[in-house]
Amino acid sequence: MVDRELEIIILHYIYVRTENYRPNN
């Protein structure tokens, strides 16, 4: 099972999306 790797991938994806959506202040 690769639940841990999958979780890391999902968290990384969410982090990248968040960084991409952060406002340019």
mmJSON file of the N, C-alpha and C atoms, coordinates in Angstrom:
{"data_MODEL":{"atom_site":{
"group_PDB":["ATOM","ATOM","ATOM","ATOM","ATOM","ATOM","ATOM","ATOM","ATOM","ATOM","ATOM","ATOM","ATOM","ATOM","ATOM","ATOM","ATOM","ATOM","ATOM","ATOM","ATOM","ATOM","ATOM","ATOM","ATOM","ATOM","ATOM","ATOM","ATOM","ATOM","ATOM","ATOM","ATOM","ATOM","ATOM","ATOM","ATOM","ATOM","ATOM","ATOM","ATOM","ATOM","ATOM","ATOM","ATOM","ATOM","ATOM","ATOM","ATOM","ATOM","ATOM","ATOM","ATOM","ATOM","ATOM","ATOM","ATOM","ATOM","ATOM","ATOM","ATOM","ATOM","ATOM","ATOM","ATOM","ATOM","ATOM","ATOM","ATOM","ATOM","ATOM","ATOM","ATOM","ATOM","ATOM"],
"id":[1,2,3,4,5,6,7,8,9,10,11,12,13,14,15,16,17,18,19,20,21,22,23,24,25,26,27,28,29,30,31,32,33,34,35,36,37,38,39,40,41,42,43,44,45,46,47,48,49,50,51,52,53,54,55,56,57,58,59,60,61,62,63,64,65,66,67,68,69,70,71,72,73,74,75],
"type_symbol":["N","C","C","N","C","C","N","C","C","N","C","C","N","C","C","N","C","C","N","C","C","N","C","C","N","C","C","N","C","C","N","C","C","N","C","C","N","C","C","N","C","C","N","C","C","N","C","C","N","C","C","N","C","C","N","C","C","N","C","C","N","C","C","N","C","C","N","C","C","N","C","C","N","C","C"],
"label_atom_id":["N","CA","C","N","CA","C","N","CA","C","N","CA","C","N","CA","C","N","CA","C","N","CA","C","N","CA","C","N","CA","C","N","CA","C","N","CA","C","N","CA","C","N","CA","C","N","CA","C","N","CA","C","N","CA","C","N","CA","C","N","CA","C","N","CA","C","N","CA","C","N","CA","C","N","CA","C","N","CA","C","N","CA","C","N","CA","C"],
"label_alt_id":[null,null,null,null,null,null,null,null,null,null,null,null,null,null,null,null,null,null,null,null,null,null,null,null,null,null,null,null,null,null,null,null,null,null,null,null,null,null,null,null,null,null,null,null,null,null,null,null,null,null,null,null,null,null,null,null,null,null,null,null,null,null,null,null,null,null,null,null,null,null,null,null,null,null,null],
"label_comp_id":["MET","MET","MET","VAL","VAL","VAL","ASP","ASP","ASP","ARG","ARG","ARG","GLU","GLU","GLU","LEU","LEU","LEU","GLU","GLU","GLU","ILE","ILE","ILE","ILE","ILE","ILE","ILE","ILE","ILE","LEU","LEU","LEU","HIS","HIS","HIS","TYR","TYR","TYR","ILE","ILE","ILE","TYR","TYR","TYR","VAL","VAL","VAL","ARG","ARG","ARG","THR","THR","THR","GLU","GLU","GLU","ASN","ASN","ASN","TYR","TYR","TYR","ARG","ARG","ARG","PRO","PRO","PRO","ASN","ASN","ASN","ASN","ASN","ASN"],
"label_asym_id":["A","A","A","A","A","A","A","A","A","A","A","A","A","A","A","A","A","A","A","A","A","A","A","A","A","A","A","A","A","A","A","A","A","A","A","A","A","A","A","A","A","A","A","A","A","A","A","A","A","A","A","A","A","A","A","A","A","A","A","A","A","A","A","A","A","A","A","A","A","A","A","A","A","A","A"],
"label_entity_id":["1","1","1","1","1","1","1","1","1","1","1","1","1","1","1","1","1","1","1","1","1","1","1","1","1","1","1","1","1","1","1","1","1","1","1","1","1","1","1","1","1","1","1","1","1","1","1","1","1","1","1","1","1","1","1","1","1","1","1","1","1","1","1","1","1","1","1","1","1","1","1","1","1","1","1"],
"label_seq_id":[1,1,1,2,2,2,3,3,3,4,4,4,5,5,5,6,6,6,7,7,7,8,8,8,9,9,9,10,10,10,11,11,11,12,12,12,13,13,13,14,14,14,15,15,15,16,16,16,17,17,17,18,18,18,19,19,19,20,20,20,21,21,21,22,22,22,23,23,23,24,24,24,25,25,25],
"pdbx_PDB_ins_code":[null,null,null,null,null,null,null,null,null,null,null,null,null,null,null,null,null,null,null,null,null,null,null,null,null,null,null,null,null,null,null,null,null,null,null,null,null,null,null,null,null,null,null,null,null,null,null,null,null,null,null,null,null,null,null,null,null,null,null,null,null,null,null,null,null,null,null,null,null,null,null,null,null,null,null],
"Cartn_x":[0.852,0.0,0.88,0.424,1.197,0.367,-0.409,-1.267,-0.431,0.715,1.557,2.091,2.587,3.093,1.97,0.796,-0.35,-0.73,-0.698,-1.019,-0.016,1.264,2.309,2.084,1.762,1.515,0.335,-0.727,-1.92,-1.589,-0.878,-0.512,0.386,1.324,2.203,1.401,0.453,-0.397,-1.196,-1.784,-2.558,-1.645,-0.437,0.513,0.854,1.111,1.445,0.264,-0.938,-2.131,-2.282,-2.055,-2.197,-1.169,0.056,1.105,0.758,0.142,-0.205,-1.362,-2.242,-3.425,-3.221,-2.058,-1.862,-1.85,-2.437,-2.512,-1.136,-0.955,0.309,0.216,0.803,0.689,1.961],
"Cartn_y":[-1.207,0.0,1.248,2.258,3.505,4.688,4.438,5.498,6.694,6.412,7.501,8.328,7.668,8.393,9.182,8.563,9.235,10.47,10.345,11.482,12.606,12.265,13.267,13.964,13.199,13.768,14.734,14.324,15.175,16.453,16.312,17.492,18.428,17.863,18.675,19.396,18.684,19.283,20.443,20.231,21.291,22.479,22.206,23.271,24.079,23.393,24.07,24.929,24.383,25.139,26.379,26.209,27.334,28.417,28.016,28.971,29.672,28.934,29.489,30.472,30.247,31.084,32.218,32.273,33.327,34.691,35.71,37.044,37.686,38.424,39.142,40.472,40.527,41.729,42.563],
"Cartn_z":[0.0,0.0,0.0,-0.673,-0.794,-0.29,0.766,1.295,1.747,2.355,2.852,1.681,0.647,-0.519,-1.178,-1.265,-1.876,-1.069,0.248,1.105,0.896,0.811,0.582,-0.757,-1.776,-3.105,-3.053,-2.387,-2.281,-1.515,-0.399,0.384,-0.42,-1.156,-1.99,-3.069,-3.683,-4.716,-4.141,-2.958,-2.304,-1.989,-1.511,-1.197,-2.446,-3.544,-4.796,-5.254,-5.173,-5.571,-4.698,-3.398,-2.471,-2.795,-3.042,-3.401,-4.71,-5.615,-6.912,-6.79,-5.822,-5.665,-4.668,-4.036,-3.042,-3.731,-3.106,-3.716,-3.844,-4.903,-5.101,-4.375,-3.197,-2.382,-2.508],
"occupancy":[1.0,1.0,1.0,1.0,1.0,1.0,1.0,1.0,1.0,1.0,1.0,1.0,1.0,1.0,1.0,1.0,1.0,1.0,1.0,1.0,1.0,1.0,1.0,1.0,1.0,1.0,1.0,1.0,1.0,1.0,1.0,1.0,1.0,1.0,1.0,1.0,1.0,1.0,1.0,1.0,1.0,1.0,1.0,1.0,1.0,1.0,1.0,1.0,1.0,1.0,1.0,1.0,1.0,1.0,1.0,1.0,1.0,1.0,1.0,1.0,1.0,1.0,1.0,1.0,1.0,1.0,1.0,1.0,1.0,1.0,1.0,1.0,1.0,1.0,1.0],
"B_iso_or_equiv":[0.0,0.0,0.0,0.0,0.0,0.0,0.0,0.0,0.0,0.0,0.0,0.0,0.0,0.0,0.0,0.0,0.0,0.0,0.0,0.0,0.0,0.0,0.0,0.0,0.0,0.0,0.0,0.0,0.0,0.0,0.0,0.0,0.0,0.0,0.0,0.0,0.0,0.0,0.0,0.0,0.0,0.0,0.0,0.0,0.0,0.0,0.0,0.0,0.0,0.0,0.0,0.0,0.0,0.0,0.0,0.0,0.0,0.0,0.0,0.0,0.0,0.0,0.0,0.0,0.0,0.0,0.0,0.0,0.0,0.0,0.0,0.0,0.0,0.0,0.0],
"pdbx_formal_charge":[null,null,null,null,null,null,null,null,null,null,null,null,null,null,null,null,null,null,null,null,null,null,null,null,null,null,null,null,null,null,null,null,null,null,null,null,null,null,null,null,null,null,null,null,null,null,null,null,null,null,null,null,null,null,null,null,null,null,null,null,null,null,null,null,null,null,null,null,null,null,null,null,null,null,null],
"auth_seq_id":[1,1,1,2,2,2,3,3,3,4,4,4,5,5,5,6,6,6,7,7,7,8,8,8,9,9,9,10,10,10,11,11,11,12,12,12,13,13,13,14,14,14,15,15,15,16,16,16,17,17,17,18,18,18,19,19,19,20,20,20,21,21,21,22,22,22,23,23,23,24,24,24,25,25,25],
"auth_comp_id":["MET","MET","MET","VAL","VAL","VAL","ASP","ASP","ASP","ARG","ARG","ARG","GLU","GLU","GLU","LEU","LEU","LEU","GLU","GLU","GLU","ILE","ILE","ILE","ILE","ILE","ILE","ILE","ILE","ILE","LEU","LEU","LEU","HIS","HIS","HIS","TYR","TYR","TYR","ILE","ILE","ILE","TYR","TYR","TYR","VAL","VAL","VAL","ARG","ARG","ARG","THR","THR","THR","GLU","GLU","GLU","ASN","ASN","ASN","TYR","TYR","TYR","ARG","ARG","ARG","PRO","PRO","PRO","ASN","ASN","ASN","ASN","ASN","ASN"],
"auth_asym_id":["A","A","A","A","A","A","A","A","A","A","A","A","A","A","A","A","A","A","A","A","A","A","A","A","A","A","A","A","A","A","A","A","A","A","A","A","A","A","A","A","A","A","A","A","A","A","A","A","A","A","A","A","A","A","A","A","A","A","A","A","A","A","A","A","A","A","A","A","A","A","A","A","A","A","A"],
"auth_atom_id":["N","CA","C","N","CA","C","N","CA","C","N","CA","C","N","CA","C","N","CA","C","N","CA","C","N","CA","C","N","CA","C","N","CA","C","N","CA","C","N","CA","C","N","CA","C","N","CA","C","N","CA","C","N","CA","C","N","CA","C","N","CA","C","N","CA","C","N","CA","C","N","CA","C","N","CA","C","N","CA","C","N","CA","C","N","CA","C"],
"pdbx_PDB_model_num":[1,1,1,1,1,1,1,1,1,1,1,1,1,1,1,1,1,1,1,1,1,1,1,1,1,1,1,1,1,1,1,1,1,1,1,1,1,1,1,1,1,1,1,1,1,1,1,1,1,1,1,1,1,1,1,1,1,1,1,1,1,1,1,1,1,1,1,1,1,1,1,1,1,1,1]
}}}
